[in-house]
C-alpha cells in the first residue's frame, strides 16, 4: 500500500510540473505567432493513449511516463522532423523568428518551474504554516552521526543555535551544513554543559567523503528487538536471531538506537562485546565489526523519544508567507546549484537515483502539505536540470542561441541534428543508469 501511495503522489507531482513546464514553452510560442503542432504529457512513440486536435495543436497523453513535450514547427528537437526542416522556412516557424524570441520560448519552461516553486512555497506557508521543533523540549536530545563526534558532538546533545541563529528544525540540518558551510554550533550536552563547537572550514567535503551527510542529526529512537538478520553479516556469523534485544555494547547500556550505531562506528576493524536478552536470558556475544561499521541487524519500527510537545506550527500571514516562501525558494535554488560540486564526484555518480529514489521522498500516507512542499522542491530541481547546457535539454538550445546572438551566426542544421542525437543518447544513458540502480537496489534490498 505504501508503494502505491508514494507512486500516486509522484505521478501527480511530476505530471503537474511537466504540464506547467510545457505551457512555459507553449505560451510565448503562441505570443510570437509560432505554430505549436503538438502538446503532450508523456511520450507517445507509435500511438497515444489520448489525443485531440484543437485548432492547429494536437493535445495528447502518451504512454511512456518519462516527461512531456511541445512540438514547435521549424525547430530541431527530439522529434527530429527532418522532412519539415528540408522545406523553405515559413514565417510561422520557430527558425524564422528572431533569436531573442526563440530564446524566450526556450527559457519559458524553466522560468515557469522557478515561479511555480516560489508560488507553492508561499502557498504552503500561508495555508499550513511551517512545522518546527523546540530543542529545549527534546528531553533526550538528538542523535548524532558518529563521524561528527570527533568535533565535540555527543549523542543526546541539543543544538541551541547555529551561526548565531536559533535552530528550529533538525533533520535537514546535515544537508544545510553541506551546502551552506554552517560551522558555529552552540550545543547543550546531556550533562548540562553548554559548549560552542566550531567545525572545520572544509566540513562539507569531509562530511561528504565520510558519508556523514546522511542522518547527521536526527531524533533519538528507542531500541527495539531485532526484526531480521542480514545473511553473511557479522550478526549472522555470531548467531544473532530475530527477537534478540540489545542490552549493552562494549559495556555501555543501550537505551537508544544511536548508542548502538555510535559504538559500532568506533569498533570498526575491532571486536565489539554485546550483551543480548533472548528468551529472558542474558547472552554474551563477541562480533568482529568490518570497516563499514555495520552489524547486519534490521530492527522493528523504532519509537521516537521526543515528546510531541516539542513540535509546534509557525503560522504566517500572507505577507509573512510571501517573504518567507520567497526566501525558501532562493535557498532551494542555491542548494540545487551548489550540490553539483558533490554530484560531480565518483561518490556522487554512485549516489544518483531515478524515479524510485524520487518516489521515496514522498510520505507513505497522503499528506497535502508534504506533497506540495516536495513538488516545489522538484519544480526547482527540474528548472536547474533543464538549464544544463546539454543538447536535447532546454539549456542546450539556450547555449546555441546565445552563441548565435553573440557571433551573429547560427549553428548549421546538420550540426544541430547531430548535437540533438548526442544529447538524446546521453540523457537516455543517464535515465537507464539511474533507474537501473533503483531496480538493483529494490531487488537486492
PyMOL commands that set and color helices and strands:
alter all, ss='L'
color gray80, all
select helices_A, chain A and resi 2-31+82-85+94-96+99-127+135-137+146-151+173-180+203-209+234-237+257-265+308-310+318-338+340-343+346-351+355-359+368-386+394-407+413-444
alter helices_A, ss='H'
color red, helices_A
select strands_A, chain A and resi 36-43+50-54+57-61+64-72+130-133+142-144+158-162+165-166+184-188+194-198+217-219+226-229+245-249+252-253+271-278+281-288+297-299+311-314
alter strands_A, ss='S'
color yellow, strands_A
deselect
rebuild
show_as cartoon
